Structure formats: structure tokens, C-alpha cells
Amino acid sequence: METSNTEFIKQVVQRGDGISFVVREAVAAELQEGKLATVHIRGQKLFLDVSIAYLRDQHLSPPAHAFLEMLLKIAEDEKPYQGLRTIMARMLEKWK
């Protein structure tokens, strides 16, 4: 299943009906309360896919332009070898 609703994701995981990759800050309270737990994945470099959108003809402020240039530089230097979908598929195959 794929959704961007973090609250729904947390509910599904708390019921025991799934696992998920989420930003730690989004589940900080649940981790502290013991409602959710983390699992460390060793030997894998994970990448978070991010999309940036702006109007093509819109003038960007100097800070926005600098931020965009920084992201483009990072994207050039860091080519992900595999995304979360690949890692999840491998993990699920091991659990079968």
C-alpha cells in the first residue's frame, strides 16, 4: 500500500498490519510512548525521494535559487544505487 497520510500509516503499523519507512520526527511521540519501534537496516544506504516544484517562469529569490542549486549538486553527486522499493521487496522476500 502507498499513502502520504502519516497518521494512517501509524495506525496501520500500530495494529500490526504493516511496516513503514517514515521520518523519525513524525513518530517521535509514538516511539517515546512505546507504541512503535524502530528497526535498524544495516549494510544499506537509504535515500528519501524528494520532489521540488516551482513555476518555470517565476523568478526565484536568491535563497530559493541557492537552495535549488544545492539540491541539484547533491543529486549529481549522490546517485542512489537502490530505492526503498527495492530494499522493501528484498526484505519481504526474506520473510516469506
Backbone as CSV, one residue per row, in Angstrom:
resi,resn,N_x,N_y,N_z,CA_x,CA_y,CA_z,C_x,C_y,C_z
1,MET,0.851,-1.170,0.000,0.000,0.000,0.000,0.894,1.230,0.000
2,GLU,0.440,2.273,-0.626,1.199,3.516,-0.653,0.267,4.667,-0.301
3,THR,0.687,5.485,0.662,-0.103,6.649,1.070,0.827,7.706,1.639
4,SER,0.383,8.942,1.590,1.175,10.019,2.180,0.592,10.473,3.514
5,ASN,-0.454,9.797,3.988,-1.119,10.154,5.237,-0.381,9.496,6.405
6,THR,0.460,10.257,7.074,1.292,9.719,8.153,0.470,9.152,9.293
7,GLU,-0.631,9.801,9.649,-1.471,9.291,10.738,-2.044,7.916,10.387
8,PHE,-2.478,7.742,9.144,-2.993,6.452,8.696,-1.886,5.396,8.743
9,ILE,-0.708,5.762,8.289,0.430,4.838,8.312,0.699,4.377,9.738
10,LYS,0.726,5.327,10.674,0.992,4.976,12.072,-0.081,4.037,12.621
11,GLN,-1.336,4.269,12.282,-2.420,3.400,12.744,-2.267,1.984,12.197
12,VAL,-1.957,1.870,10.917,-1.790,0.555,10.299,-0.648,-0.207,10.965
13,VAL,0.469,0.464,11.191,1.615,-0.180,11.815,1.308,-0.549,13.263
14,GLN,0.641,0.328,14.005,0.303,0.036,15.402,-0.636,-1.164,15.511
15,ARG,-1.498,-1.359,14.503,-2.402,-2.533,14.503,-1.648,-3.815,14.179
16,GLY,-0.422,-3.681,13.696,0.347,-4.859,13.312,0.087,-5.295,11.884
17,ASP,-0.490,-4.424,11.085,-0.839,-4.766,9.711,0.191,-4.296,8.695
18,GLY,1.353,-3.839,9.133,2.343,-3.392,8.170,3.575,-2.831,8.832
19,ILE,4.515,-2.476,7.980,5.724,-1.783,8.395,5.875,-0.591,7.460
20,SER,6.676,0.389,7.847,6.786,1.574,7.011,8.109,2.278,7.251
21,PHE,8.507,3.042,6.246,9.607,3.985,6.382,8.978,5.356,6.536
22,VAL,9.257,6.023,7.653,8.764,7.376,7.884,9.894,8.194,8.503
23,VAL,9.761,9.485,8.438,10.729,10.363,9.065,10.591,10.211,10.590
24,ARG,11.704,10.050,11.267,11.688,9.777,12.713,10.870,10.815,13.489
25,GLU,10.980,12.077,13.107,10.263,13.127,13.825,8.747,12.936,13.737
26,ALA,8.270,12.283,12.687,6.824,12.069,12.516,6.274,11.054,13.509
27,VAL,7.160,10.239,14.087,6.711,9.207,15.026,7.406,9.327,16.378
28,ALA,7.983,10.480,16.656,8.753,10.669,17.891,7.917,10.372,19.137
29,ALA,6.691,10.868,19.168,5.836,10.641,20.346,5.514,9.158,20.506
30,GLU,5.183,8.494,19.418,4.846,7.067,19.474,6.050,6.217,19.871
31,LEU,7.240,6.620,19.442,8.449,5.908,19.849,8.684,6.083,21.343
32,GLN,8.511,7.301,21.828,8.715,7.575,23.252,7.695,6.833,24.110
33,GLU,6.456,6.739,23.619,5.391,6.048,24.365,5.461,4.535,24.220
34,GLY,6.338,4.040,23.367,6.467,2.602,23.170,5.399,2.015,22.254
35,LYS,4.654,2.854,21.564,3.614,2.370,20.647,4.206,1.859,19.341
36,LEU,5.352,2.413,18.942,6.054,1.994,17.741,7.510,1.739,18.087
37,ALA,8.181,0.995,17.235,9.600,0.705,17.438,10.336,0.879,16.118
38,THR,11.631,1.096,16.218,12.448,1.211,15.022,13.196,-0.097,14.782
39,VAL,13.521,-0.329,13.541,14.329,-1.480,13.148,15.490,-0.932,12.325
40,HIS,16.697,-1.229,12.731,17.871,-0.746,12.017,18.145,-1.651,10.825
41,ILE,18.452,-1.048,9.706,18.792,-1.790,8.498,20.272,-1.561,8.252
42,ARG,21.037,-2.601,8.457,22.485,-2.477,8.311,22.896,-2.829,6.887
43,GLY,23.947,-2.194,6.443,24.505,-2.516,5.149,23.760,-1.909,3.979
44,GLN,22.818,-1.025,4.237,22.060,-0.393,3.164,22.160,1.115,3.308
45,LYS,22.360,1.787,2.207,22.324,3.239,2.206,20.957,3.633,1.660
46,LEU,20.143,4.268,2.493,18.785,4.612,2.105,18.715,6.038,1.596
47,PHE,17.858,6.252,0.628,17.640,7.570,0.067,16.160,7.894,0.145
48,LEU,15.858,9.110,0.482,14.485,9.598,0.509,14.240,10.364,-0.782
49,ASP,13.280,9.896,-1.557,12.940,10.597,-2.789,12.221,11.890,-2.448
50,VAL,12.678,12.977,-3.027,12.094,14.283,-2.779,11.821,14.939,-4.122
51,SER,10.681,15.577,-4.228,10.360,16.329,-5.431,10.299,17.812,-5.084
52,ILE,10.834,18.623,-5.963,10.805,20.068,-5.798,10.000,20.632,-6.958
53,ALA,9.036,21.484,-6.654,8.212,22.083,-7.705,8.223,23.598,-7.562
54,TYR,8.291,24.261,-8.694,8.193,25.718,-8.724,7.737,26.100,-10.127
55,LEU,7.193,27.271,-10.244,6.724,27.733,-11.545,7.928,28.036,-12.437
56,ARG,7.902,27.516,-13.629,9.025,27.650,-14.554,9.390,29.111,-14.820
57,ASP,8.407,29.949,-15.005,8.666,31.352,-15.346,8.732,32.270,-14.120
58,GLN,8.621,31.698,-12.944,8.651,32.507,-11.727,10.104,32.802,-11.324
59,HIS,10.364,34.044,-10.979,11.691,34.433,-10.517,11.901,33.875,-9.108
60,LEU,12.992,33.173,-8.899,13.315,32.639,-7.578,14.141,33.662,-6.813
61,SER,13.859,33.779,-5.525,14.666,34.653,-4.678,16.080,34.069,-4.598
62,PRO,17.065,34.882,-4.240,18.426,34.352,-4.114,18.531,33.141,-3.164
63,PRO,17.877,33.152,-1.982,17.953,31.963,-1.129,17.301,30.731,-1.781
64,ALA,16.151,30.925,-2.446,15.483,29.796,-3.108,16.346,29.256,-4.235
65,HIS,16.964,30.142,-4.999,17.845,29.721,-6.087,19.053,28.958,-5.542
66,ALA,19.636,29.447,-4.454,20.782,28.772,-3.838,20.382,27.389,-3.336
67,PHE,19.180,27.290,-2.745,18.687,26.001,-2.252,18.515,25.023,-3.406
68,LEU,17.917,25.474,-4.499,17.725,24.634,-5.666,19.066,24.175,-6.238
69,GLU,20.021,25.080,-6.329,21.347,24.718,-6.834,22.022,23.687,-5.935
70,MET,21.857,23.840,-4.621,22.438,22.886,-3.677,21.819,21.498,-3.884
71,LEU,20.505,21.442,-4.039,19.841,20.160,-4.252,20.294,19.505,-5.552
72,LEU,20.416,20.303,-6.596,20.876,19.757,-7.875,22.297,19.208,-7.763
73,LYS,23.145,19.876,-6.998,24.518,19.403,-6.792,24.522,18.088,-6.021
74,ILE,23.703,17.998,-4.991,23.605,16.755,-4.215,23.122,15.625,-5.113
75,ALA,22.107,15.893,-5.919,21.555,14.872,-6.807,22.606,14.386,-7.797
76,GLU,23.475,15.280,-8.259,24.566,14.897,-9.160,25.551,13.969,-8.476
77,ASP,25.917,14.317,-7.253,26.944,13.582,-6.518,26.443,12.270,-5.940
78,GLU,25.190,12.189,-5.553,24.641,11.025,-4.862,23.626,10.316,-5.744
79,LYS,24.070,9.376,-6.503,23.155,8.574,-7.304,22.777,7.347,-6.477
80,PRO,21.513,7.242,-6.085,21.115,6.082,-5.273,21.265,4.784,-6.059
81,TYR,21.837,3.807,-5.404,22.017,2.513,-6.037,20.711,1.720,-6.037
82,GLN,19.906,1.956,-5.025,18.620,1.297,-4.963,17.703,2.108,-4.062
83,GLY,16.455,2.128,-4.409,15.481,2.874,-3.629,14.835,2.020,-2.561
84,LEU,13.960,2.622,-1.803,13.273,1.914,-0.728,12.445,0.754,-1.265
85,ARG,11.861,0.922,-2.444,11.034,-0.149,-3.009,11.854,-1.421,-3.203
86,THR,13.078,-1.284,-3.678,13.954,-2.434,-3.885,14.317,-3.076,-2.554
87,ILE,14.650,-2.255,-1.579,15.023,-2.777,-0.260,13.835,-3.479,0.391
88,MET,12.646,-2.871,0.314,11.446,-3.493,0.897,11.145,-4.829,0.224
89,ALA,11.258,-4.900,-1.091,10.998,-6.152,-1.806,11.952,-7.244,-1.339
90,ARG,13.222,-6.886,-1.152,14.206,-7.864,-0.672,13.878,-8.319,0.748
91,MET,13.479,-7.375,1.615,13.119,-7.731,2.996,11.904,-8.638,3.026
92,LEU,10.878,-8.317,2.248,9.665,-9.119,2.225,9.937,-10.517,1.682
93,GLU,10.830,-10.631,0.709,11.184,-11.944,0.157,11.811,-12.824,1.224
94,LYS,12.633,-12.229,2.098,13.267,-12.984,3.180,12.233,-13.488,4.188
95,TRP,11.150,-12.729,4.393,10.142,-13.102,5.390,9.184,-14.171,4.890
96,LYS,9.160,-14.458,3.588,8.215,-15.450,3.044,8.568,-16.841,3.466
